[in-house]
Amino acid sequence: MNKREMEKYKKLLMAEGQHLQKGIRIIGKDTLEGTLSESTGDITSFAEAGTDNNDRETALRVASGEAQMLDEVAEALRRIEEGSYGTCIDCDETIPKKRLEVFPAAKRCVGCKEIFEKNGF
């Protein structure tokens, strides 16, 4: 992969990282505001409290998934700096550019990704 292509993927990854960070901040802010309003408000029923707790748990799961994706973006940026970006970490084959355009943080080719997922990882 040439330097120009690497810069293209680096920009894609950085934009994705910024998007993920923004999403995590929004989820954190919304969750915190919900917690604060509950602590100062009058909760009239256990059902409302249960729904609010469920909403918070869902938001935290989403934030956790976004944090994991952010780690994958950071790992891909590190691979660009190391010169190993675009190469499957399992089989050392080149990851097709079309796959990288759709999922720039990809670290496995499609075949290895299918095997990885099939084995329950």
C-alpha positions in Angstrom: 0.0 0.0 0.0 1.4 3.4 -0.9 1.8 6.4 1.3 -1.2 8.2 -0.2 -3.5 5.2 0.5 -2.2 5.0 4.0 -3.0 8.7 4.6 -6.5 8.1 3.2 -7.1 5.2 5.7 -5.5 7.2 8.5 -8.0 10.1 7.9 -10.9 7.6 7.8 -9.7 6.1 11.1 -9.2 9.4 12.8 -12.7 10.6 11.7 -14.2 7.3 13.1 -12.3 7.8 16.3 -13.7 11.3 16.8 -17.2 10.1 16.0 -16.9 7.3 18.6 -15.5 9.7 21.2 -18.4 12.1 20.7 -20.9 9.2 21.1 -19.2 8.1 24.3 -19.3 11.6 25.7 -23.0 12.0 24.8 -23.9 8.7 26.4 -21.9 9.6 29.5 -23.5 13.0 29.7 -27.1 11.7 29.2 -26.5 8.9 31.8 -25.1 11.3 34.3 -27.9 13.8 33.8 -30.4 11.1 34.3 -28.8 9.9 37.5 -28.6 13.5 38.8 -32.2 14.3 38.0 -33.3 11.1 39.7 -31.3 11.8 42.8 -32.9 15.2 43.2 -36.4 14.3 41.9 -39.2 12.3 43.4 -39.5 8.8 42.0 -43.1 7.8 42.3 -42.9 4.2 41.5 -40.5 1.2 41.4 -41.5 0.6 37.8 -40.1 4.0 36.8 -36.9 3.3 38.7 -36.5 -0.1 37.1 -37.0 1.4 33.6 -34.5 4.1 34.3 -31.9 1.5 35.6 -32.5 -0.6 32.4 -32.0 2.5 30.2 -28.7 3.2 32.1 -27.5 -0.3 31.7 -28.3 -0.3 28.0 -26.5 3.1 27.6 -23.4 1.7 29.4 -23.4 -1.4 27.2 -23.5 0.8 24.1 -20.7 3.0 25.5 -18.7 -0.1 26.3 -19.1 -1.3 22.7 -18.1 2.1 21.3 -15.1 2.1 23.6 -14.0 -1.3 22.3 -14.4 0.0 18.7 -12.3 3.1 19.7 -9.6 0.7 20.9 -9.7 -1.1 17.5 -9.3 2.3 15.7 -6.3 3.1 17.9 -4.8 -0.3 17.1 -5.3 0.3 13.4 -3.6 3.7 13.6 -0.7 2.0 15.5 -0.5 -0.6 12.7 -0.3 2.2 10.1 2.7 3.7 12.0 4.3 0.3 12.3 3.8 -0.4 8.6 1.7 -3.5 9.2 -1.7 -2.0 8.4 -3.7 -3.8 5.7 -2.2 -7.2 6.5 -4.2 -9.9 8.2 -2.9 -10.5 11.8 -3.7 -14.3 11.4 -2.6 -15.3 7.9 -0.4 -12.4 6.9 -2.3 -12.0 3.6 -3.3 -8.5 2.3 -6.7 -7.4 3.5 -8.7 -6.3 0.4 -9.0 -2.5 0.0 -12.7 -2.8 -0.4 -12.9 -4.3 3.1 -10.7 -1.6 4.5 -12.9 1.1 2.9 -16.0 -0.3 4.6 -14.2 -1.2 7.9 -10.9 0.7 8.1 -10.1 -0.8 11.5 -10.2 -4.4 10.1 -7.3 -6.5 11.3 -8.3 -9.7 9.7 -9.2 -10.8 6.2 -12.8 -12.0 5.7 -11.8 -15.7 5.9 -9.9 -15.3 9.1 -12.6 -13.1 10.6 -15.2 -15.8 9.9 -13.0 -18.5 11.5 -12.4 -16.2 14.5 -16.1 -15.6 15.0 -17.0 -19.2 14.4 -14.7 -20.2 17.2 -16.6 -17.9 19.6 -14.1 -15.1 20.1 
